[in-house]
Amino acid sequence: MLLRQPTTVTEAQECMAQGAVPVGGATLVWATWQRDGFPELAMSLRGLPEATAVEPESLGAAVVLHRIDDRVPEVLRRAAGSVGTGAVRRTATVGGNLVGSSLRCLLPAALVLDARATVLGPDRPYETDLAEVMAKRHLLLGLRWRTPLASGYRKEPAEAGGPPPLVVATAVHVDGEGGLRLRVAVRDGYDVLSGTTGCGTDAEETFDALGQTDIGALPAGARDVVREQVAGVLGPLADR
């Protein structure tokens, strides 16, 4: 297997045209390659500046999870810190987790940040939404978002080898008219549901409004966790 490490977008496009397989940290594909055979040409984006940024409102797809720190919002930092073991987080990448993983641990956090994805098309990089990235498995270069007013993240305990643990991500944003909007995303099993509602500082009223979104379809136990997380993210705002 020949591994290419492009340092410009043009070089990355050339690798794509040659059929290079993106590898990320290879944590999700190595076993498959050992079983089925290695590709002739692979590509890592770790030499591409656009894919290695860690900034307050952007994160590159080639960033390994253990590098995600308090430069980014709390919800994204805590989501990254909850993935696997320390050894996994030192190897696994943002792009691999979002596009290559069935668990997509970072997806709820990215959804509540209302993140937009920059992907590498055959002709140029372009921006799109996360739904298109998940559906079409684009080559992700990075994420961009606007800093929320507050955010939170909770991952329920789970036994190794069992079903995926429940994940609840929340973020409060200031809308264009100066009001507040709450975004909530929940991973329940392998499904990710999300909902958005206007909010004040009344957690119960806000939670009731979320019941009119997809969040209302969650099982009772999951809704209880959402209620607690809504109270947790809105509570400090009431004191401001």
C-alpha positions in Angstrom: 0.0 0.0 0.0 1.3 3.4 -1.0 0.4 6.2 1.4 0.2 9.8 0.1 0.2 12.8 2.4 -0.9 15.8 0.3 0.0 19.3 1.7 -2.4 21.3 -0.6 -6.0 20.9 -1.7 -4.8 20.5 -5.3 -2.6 17.5 -4.3 -5.5 16.0 -2.4 -7.8 16.3 -5.4 -5.1 14.6 -7.5 -5.0 11.7 -5.0 -8.8 11.4 -5.1 -8.7 11.3 -8.9 -6.2 8.4 -8.7 -8.5 6.5 -6.4 -6.8 7.0 -3.1 -8.7 5.7 -0.1 -8.8 8.2 2.9 -7.4 6.5 6.0 -7.8 9.0 8.9 -6.3 7.3 11.9 -7.1 3.9 10.4 -8.7 2.8 13.6 -11.8 1.7 11.8 -10.4 0.2 8.7 -7.2 -1.6 9.7 -8.9 -4.9 10.7 -10.9 -4.9 7.4 -7.8 -4.4 5.4 -6.0 -7.2 7.2 -8.9 -9.5 6.4 -9.8 -8.3 2.8 -6.5 -6.9 1.6 -4.9 -3.4 1.6 -5.7 -0.8 -1.1 -3.0 0.1 -3.6 -3.2 3.8 -2.7 -4.3 5.5 0.5 -4.3 9.2 1.5 -3.9 10.9 4.9 -4.9 14.6 5.3 -2.6 15.2 8.3 -0.3 17.3 6.1 -3.2 19.5 4.9 -3.5 22.8 6.9 -7.3 23.0 6.2 -7.8 19.6 7.8 -5.6 20.1 10.9 -7.0 23.4 12.4 -8.2 23.5 16.0 -9.8 26.9 16.5 -12.7 28.4 18.5 -15.1 28.1 15.5 -13.5 25.5 13.3 -12.1 22.0 13.5 -10.2 20.0 10.9 -11.2 16.5 9.8 -7.7 15.1 10.3 -7.4 16.3 13.9 -6.9 13.4 16.3 -9.5 13.4 19.1 -7.0 13.9 22.0 -6.0 17.3 20.5 -9.6 18.7 20.9 -9.3 21.0 23.9 -10.9 24.1 25.4 -10.3 26.1 22.3 -13.6 24.6 21.0 -17.1 24.7 22.7 -17.6 22.4 25.8 -20.0 20.1 24.0 -17.5 19.2 21.3 -14.6 18.9 23.7 -16.5 16.6 26.0 -17.8 14.5 23.1 -14.3 13.9 21.9 -13.0 13.1 25.3 -15.7 10.4 25.7 -14.6 8.4 22.7 -12.9 5.1 23.4 -9.7 4.9 25.4 -6.8 7.3 25.5 -5.0 5.1 22.9 -7.9 5.4 20.6 -8.2 9.2 21.0 -4.5 9.6 20.2 -5.2 8.0 16.8 -8.8 8.4 15.8 -9.7 11.5 13.8 -12.7 13.8 13.6 -13.4 12.8 10.0 -13.1 9.1 10.7 -15.5 9.4 13.6 -18.2 11.4 11.7 -18.0 9.7 8.3 -16.4 6.3 8.9 -18.0 5.2 12.2 -21.4 3.8 12.8 -21.4 5.3 16.3 -20.6 8.8 15.1 -20.0 10.0 18.7 -19.2 13.5 17.6 -22.3 13.9 15.5 -24.7 15.1 18.3 -22.2 17.7 19.3 -21.8 18.9 15.8 -25.5 19.1 15.2 -26.2 21.2 18.3 -23.5 23.6 17.2 -25.3 23.9 13.8 -22.0 23.1 12.2 -21.4 23.3 8.5 -19.0 20.9 6.8 -16.4 21.7 4.3 -15.9 18.7 1.9 -13.5 18.1 -1.0 -15.3 17.7 -4.2 -13.7 16.6 -7.5 -13.3 20.2 -8.6 -13.1 22.2 -5.5 -13.8 22.3 -1.7 -17.4 23.4 -0.9 -19.6 23.8 2.2 -22.6 21.6 2.9 -24.7 20.3 5.8 -24.0 17.3 7.9 -26.9 15.3 6.6 -25.3 15.3 3.1 -21.9 14.3 4.5 -23.5 11.4 6.4 -25.6 10.2 3.4 -22.9 10.5 0.7 -19.8 9.9 2.8 -17.9 12.8 1.4 -14.3 13.4 2.1 -14.5 15.8 5.0 -12.0 18.6 5.4 -13.4 20.3 8.5 -16.3 21.8 10.4 -17.3 25.4 11.1 -19.8 26.8 13.5 -20.7 29.9 15.5 -19.8 29.9 19.2 -22.9 29.1 21.3 -23.9 31.0 24.4 -23.7 27.8 26.5 -23.5 24.0 25.7 -23.5 20.7 27.5 -22.9 17.0 26.9 -23.8 13.8 28.6 -22.9 10.2 27.8 -24.6 7.5 29.8 -22.6 4.6 31.2 -22.6 1.4 29.2 -21.2 -2.1 29.3 -18.4 -3.0 26.9 -19.8 -4.9 23.9 -23.3 -3.8 24.7 -25.6 -1.4 22.8 -24.3 2.1 22.2 -24.8 4.4 25.2 -27.3 7.2 25.2 -25.8 10.5 24.3 -27.4 13.9 24.8 -25.8 17.1 23.5 -27.3 20.6 24.0 -26.4 24.2 23.0 -28.0 27.6 23.4 -27.5 30.1 20.6 -28.5 33.7 20.1 -30.7 34.1 17.1 -30.7 36.9 14.6 -33.2 38.9 16.6 -31.4 38.6 19.9 -33.6 35.8 21.3 -32.4 32.4 22.5 -32.7 29.1 20.7 -31.9 25.7 22.2 -30.7 22.9 20.0 -30.7 19.3 21.3 -29.4 16.1 19.7 -29.7 12.6 21.1 -28.0 9.4 20.0 -30.4 6.6 21.0 -28.9 3.3 19.9 -27.5 4.0 16.4 -30.1 6.6 15.6 -29.5 10.4 16.1 -32.5 12.6 16.7 -32.5 16.4 17.0 -34.8 19.2 17.9 -34.7 23.0 18.1 -36.9 25.4 20.0 -36.9 29.0 21.1 -36.2 29.3 24.8 -36.0 31.5 27.8 -34.6 30.3 31.1 -37.6 28.2 32.1 -36.3 24.6 31.7 -39.6 22.9 32.0 -41.3 25.1 29.5 -38.5 24.6 27.1 -38.5 20.9 27.5 -42.2 20.8 26.8 -41.6 22.7 23.6 -39.0 20.1 22.6 -41.7 17.5 22.8 -43.2 18.9 19.6 -40.0 18.0 17.8 -38.4 14.6 17.0 -37.1 14.6 20.6 -40.7 13.9 21.7 -40.4 10.4 20.1 -37.7 9.3 22.5 -38.5 6.6 25.1 -39.4 7.9 28.6 -36.0 7.2 30.1 -34.1 9.1 27.4 -36.5 12.0 27.7 -35.8 12.2 31.4 -32.1 12.6 30.6 -32.9 15.3 28.1 -34.9 17.1 30.7 -32.0 17.1 33.1 -29.6 18.3 30.4 -31.9 21.1 29.4 -32.1 22.3 33.0 -28.3 22.0 33.3 -27.6 24.2 30.3 -30.3 26.8 30.9 -29.8 27.0 34.7 -26.7 29.2 34.6 -28.3 31.5 32.1 -31.0 32.4 34.6 -28.3 33.9 36.9 -26.9 36.2 34.3 
